[in-house]
Amino acid sequence: MAPDTNPLRGIPLLEDLPPLEGKRVLVRADFNVPLHIGVRGQATVADDFRIAAALPTLRYLLDEGAEVTAASHLGRPAGAPDPRWQMDPVRERLEALCPGVALMDNLRFDPGEKANDPAFVQRLITGYDAYVDEAFGAAHRKHASIVGPPEFLPSAAGRRFAKEIEVLGGLLSAPGRPFVAVVGGAKVADKLEVLKVLATKVDTLIVGGGMAFTFLAAQGHHIGNSLCDETQLEDCRALLESGVRILLPTDTRALEPGGTFGPPSEGVGPRGSVKVIEGDLPDGWTGLDIGPDTAAEFATAIAHAGTVLWNGPLGAFEDGRFADGTRVVAQAVADCPGFSVVGGGDSASALEELGLCDKVGYLSTGGGASLSFIETEGHLPGIDALRQAPNAPRE
């Protein structure tokens, strides 16, 4: 299905809500933020990017005279209250940034959230006059708080939610050329479908991270002990033969047999020697980052892009020995003269670590959701639900 040239068509915006003076508005936010646990076990918000992203919407609603309550999930509680995922530190930070906005308990403390239980939806919306979705990072989930309220309440996309749709929709319909996509991460199965869609949109597709080794194996390369999903070899081979220009690693920063990798734990760092290997990897060696020649080739392709999309690290960057590839790509994306879009998650963390967040054109609040948006060409449960709201624009 061809993407709509106006990705916001049919989606109600804040201005499409009825008058809000004295009304109660429920805002589904994405405050699933990283927490820092202090020496006394006190949790504080380690990165408030997602909270700050919701502020224009929250302040608009307050300025319109609404009584505003936000709702969000945090972490992965198993459908029951869990002290590790109480909203208290988030509530404290929200109060500092936007006084006057209430915050519910963690939505996922109730099993009805993930199960999309109609009874939970009714409990959630009772007493509210309108609903706003400002949780793009959860828009690919068919959860109660995402798809339920627009069935019953006047609804709208929040400012950031609408911007996500506008930017990502533009990538699908009218990107500046050449369009270069950089996709990393560990598991090829998680991203193969979006790679297939991107292959029909981009001029160059750059594949890195652990999933690159399945592509290399599909080409007949020896990849040592590197990550490989043999069930995806045929699909990877077909994509390589699709005609799109695909760049894969030509050299690899690899760990010797028996070595360990990852962040330091309890003061003991990972062990094993590391070396850059050209071409095929010897038996027992594990590729964990792109090598310097590959990083330079990727950076050159990015430097000439009219549009660049980056989602996913290029190596196991949580271990400093395997972070160079991601750093080089992050710097190249930041320096790119074209329009750059970076997915959330680890890519955003790399930019933050390097102080480059303000150097990219657009930093998405949703890593998985942004890829799902591209894979489905804009048809996410949260977006489709808004288009069915009682106040949605009709043509």
PyMOL commands that set and color helices and strands:
alter all, ss='L'
color gray80, all
select helices_A, chain A and resi 14-16+49-63+83-85+88-97+107-109+111-114+118-125+136-138+144-147+149-151+159-173+188-199+212-218+230-240+292-303+320-322+324-335+346-354+357-359+367-375+381-387
alter helices_A, ss='H'
color red, helices_A
select strands_A, chain A and resi 24-29+35-37+43-45+67-71+102-103+130-134+155-157+179-183+204-207+245-247+251-255+274-278+286-290+307-311+339-342+362-363
alter strands_A, ss='S'
color yellow, strands_A
deselect
rebuild
show_as cartoon
